[in-house]
């Protein structure tokens, strides 16, 4: 099963947030491609990456490692990697890394949006 | 029974994973069992090509899958230097700089047994998963 990768830069009020939609299988054969496509996206001043996993059917430790290095890069900038819409079998595998710092898990987009809006407000208040 | 001769590349590991998925579907195994077995094979196949065979595409390894009355057994064989993945240390998950050991943790979670043997110059790894009943909890 191949992996389809869609990377979108969000617009205001969530500028600085990148959404990555993954469809298919994130495994030993496809993980290097995700890493390659994420590199330029992470080159900019991005602090938040949202991985939308609604259509991700399979993941192995090779895929978790890409998530983990992304999370580490963002954490060093005071940001984080968010994961939304995980299917049950993906959630089970994800358990292994869900407690790492710089990881946030949301059940759905509504929950994520509320979080991003709150975060945006707190940024503005601190200005 | 399913037998595959594979080259030491990630694409070939995934070819084996796809073939195992078809095999499990033909055997009408529950989706959760199929998912766990394909994940275990992905992890162990990746270990073979990355560690035992050092990504040398000229090297080959063999995967066989067999269903008996009570279990599914997946066997991986290669002629690389001795490498026992079951001895890989499970690192502390909070060691965020070195996320190693995740593969073997997943293999243990989704199979009932992972047994390694070195025999006649071959690495032989047998993964088994009991079927039916609620004993395994999965």
Interface residues (C-beta under 8 A of the other chain):
Chain A: X1 X25 X27 X28 X29 X58 X60 X61 X62 X64 X65 X68 X72 X89 X93 X96 X97 X99 X100 X101
Chain B: X10 X11 X13 X14 X17 X18 X31 X32 X35 X38 X39 X42 X43 X45 X46 X93 X94 X96 X97 X99 X102 X103 X105 X106
